[in-house]
Amino acid sequence: MGLLKSVSNVPGIDYYDYRDSEYYNKFTYRVRFKMPSIRYIINESTIDGLMKRYNATSGWRVIKDVDRPMVTKDLEALKHLIELRKSVKKDGTATVRLEWNSVSVFSNDLSFLKNIENIKPELDYDYTQVQTHNFVGVKSFVKNPKHKFRVYLKSKIVKGDLVTQLSDLLKRTPSLYPSPSLTYWLMGASLANNQYSWRYRFTCPTHFIDYDDESTLSYLALMHGDYLGKRYKLEKRPDPI
């Protein structure tokens, strides 16, 4: 399960979703919107099926009287969604997921997702981009490492109250293990007389945080993803034959 972070400085994107993999292991973007009439096409794969249901007067397929005005209003949009689901299933360029009163469409083409708004422009749409925890390699050790994974910081100018926030996060999250040098740096950076020192104006790319559960990194990335750099798996070096 990913963790969403609202973003305001990325054109066309409303949220980052920090996950271990892309959606369906292949899609980077998702658009979501709600339309209560969606539940009437979850089990309909063709427009003919939708119209048979729309015109039915008995049986389980009958549209409730209270819902008929809503379905009538959304009928053209429902037809477009059925065709959309059929077309992307055929060519594999996207995936459509329908859930009771909501729609999620996944794709690697953000402009394609933006065009979905034409189905019913008055609805509210939100867009999410996946941020995966990709590993760039493996670090090997003579002995078994204490932890399974490691993420390094980037060299990045310190903004706002990063030092306080990161220090507090590490203190209250025992499953994150900062390197000794990072711990000392945070202590020094928190001192008022050091706040203008060049040493504490930038985070250091040799500082790292170890962890054992990949989901732990999701929370760290949610809070301070802009400062995280390369990630490695930690393993014991194979014994010589």
Stockholm file with secondary structure:
# STOCKHOLM 1.0

chainA/1-241         MGLLKSVSNVPGIDYYDYRDSEYYNKFTYRVRFKMPSIRYIINESTIDGLMKRYNATSGWRVIKDVDRPMVTKDLEALKHLIELRKSVKKDGTATVRLEWNSVSVFSNDLSFLKNIENIKPELDYDYTQVQTHNFVGVKSFVKNPKHKFRVYLKSKIVKGDLVTQLSDLLKRTPSLYPSPSLTYWLMGASLANNQYSWRYRFTCPTHFIDYDDESTLSYLALMHGDYLGKRYKLEKRPDPI
#=GR chainA/1-241 SS CCEEEECSSSTTCCEEEEESSCBTTTBCEEEEEECGGGGGTTTCCSHHHHHHHHHCCSSTTCCCTTTHHHHHHHHHHHHHHHHHHHHHHHHCSEEEEEETTEEEEEESCHHHHHHGGGGSTTSCCEEEEEEECCCCEEEEESSCCSSSEEEEECCCBCCTTHHHHHHHHHHHCTTEEECHHHHHHHHHHTSGGGTTCGGGTBCCTTCEEEESCHHHHHHHHHHHGGGEEEEEEEEECCCCC
#=GC SS_cons         CCEEEECSSSTTCCEEEEESSCBTTTBCEEEEEECGGGGGTTTCCSHHHHHHHHHCCSSTTCCCTTTHHHHHHHHHHHHHHHHHHHHHHHHCSEEEEEETTEEEEEESCHHHHHHGGGGSTTSCCEEEEEEECCCCEEEEESSCCSSSEEEEECCCBCCTTHHHHHHHHHHHCTTEEECHHHHHHHHHHTSGGGTTCGGGTBCCTTCEEEESCHHHHHHHHHHHGGGEEEEEEEEECCCCC
//
